[in-house]
Amino acid sequence: MLWKNIISLDEKITSALRLKESGNKIRPVGIFFAHSGDSWFILAVLFVVWLVRRDAWHHTMAVMAASTIALAVLVLIIKFSFKRRRPEGEWGAIYRKSDPHSFPSGHAARTAMLATLAALIGPLWFAIALIIWAPLVSLARVAMGVHYFSDVLAGILLGILAAFGFFALAPAVSAWLPFLF
């Protein structure tokens, strides 16, 4: 009974946050933020900065990229363990086809992890920017109909916890793979 009430509340919150598929002027903003957390895009940006910088940013980008890849593996293991279907909808066909499972949200986990890592190792302005961006990505994933609210909540918690774990492991990984850092 309690579980059914939790699922019902999750569906109500998700429905309230979801944007209409047509006639909605804010929908392009939702689309932008929903895609801005894509792993390929994030990894491409991290790689470019890693290539052009040879200062603290080089190390920061390497930590963030390695953490992004490790988190992706963890998220996939969890997704294929739970196998929760994505909410019904039209938008996000690429996500629905390539990854039909929604729990936890990889986008929410990834952006929360990057924001937390930025707070731990980046300059203040960078941390603030990512701390603002991460929840916008998470909310956009629900608003665009590819996740339930609980998916992004779980992803955010997973991302924050993973950031602290990866931060603790970074010195060992740096020593093991010094050419990357």
Residue pairs with C-beta under 8 A, 6 or more apart in sequence:
6 150
10 148
10 149
10 150
11 148
13 149
14 87
14 142
14 147
14 148
14 149
17 139
17 142
17 143
17 149
18 87
18 142
18 143
18 144
18 145
19 26
19 27
19 30
19 143
19 144
19 145
20 27
21 27
21 89
21 90
21 91
21 145
29 140
30 140
30 143
30 144
31 91
31 140
31 144
32 140
33 133
33 136
33 137
33 139
33 140
34 92
34 107
34 137
34 140
34 141
34 143
34 144
34 146
35 41
36 133
36 137
37 107
37 108
37 110
37 111
37 137
37 141
38 107
39 68
39 72
39 106
39 110
42 68
42 110
42 114
43 65
43 68
43 69
46 61
46 64
46 65
46 68
47 61
47 65
49 57
49 58
49 61
50 57
50 58
50 61
50 62
50 65
53 61
58 181
59 121
59 174
59 181
60 117
60 121
60 122
62 174
62 180
62 181
63 117
63 121
63 166
63 167
63 170
63 174
63 181
64 114
64 117
64 118
66 166
66 170
66 173
66 180
67 113
67 114
67 117
67 162
67 163
67 166
68 110
68 113
68 114
70 162
70 166
71 106
71 109
71 110
71 113
71 158
71 159
71 162
71 166
72 106
72 110
74 158
74 162
75 104
75 106
75 109
75 110
75 155
75 158
76 106
78 103
78 104
78 158
79 99
79 101
79 102
79 103
79 104
79 106
80 101
82 101
82 103
83 101
84 101
84 102
84 103
84 148
84 151
85 100
85 101
85 102
86 92
86 95
86 96
86 100
86 101
86 102
86 146
86 147
87 102
87 145
87 146
87 147
87 148
88 145
89 96
89 144
89 145
89 146
90 145
91 144
91 145
91 146
92 144
92 145
92 146
95 146
96 146
99 106
102 146
102 147
102 148
102 151
103 148
103 150
103 151
103 154
104 151
104 152
104 154
104 155
104 158
105 138
105 141
105 147
105 151
105 152
105 154
105 155
106 155
107 137
107 138
107 141
107 147
107 152
107 155
108 134
108 137
108 138
108 141
108 147
108 151
108 152
108 153
108 154
108 155
108 156
108 159
109 155
109 156
109 158
109 159
109 162
110 155
110 159
111 130
111 133
111 134
111 137
111 138
111 159
112 134
112 138
112 155
112 156
112 157
112 158
112 159
112 160
112 163
113 159
113 160
113 162
113 163
113 166
114 130
114 134
114 159
114 163
115 127
115 130
115 131
115 133
115 134
115 159
116 159
116 160
116 163
116 164
117 163
117 166
117 167
118 126
118 127
118 129
118 130
118 131
119 127
119 130
119 131
120 163
120 164
120 167
121 167
121 170
122 130
134 156
134 159
135 156
138 152
138 155
138 156
139 152
141 147
141 151
141 152
142 148
142 149
142 151
142 152
173 181
174 180
174 181
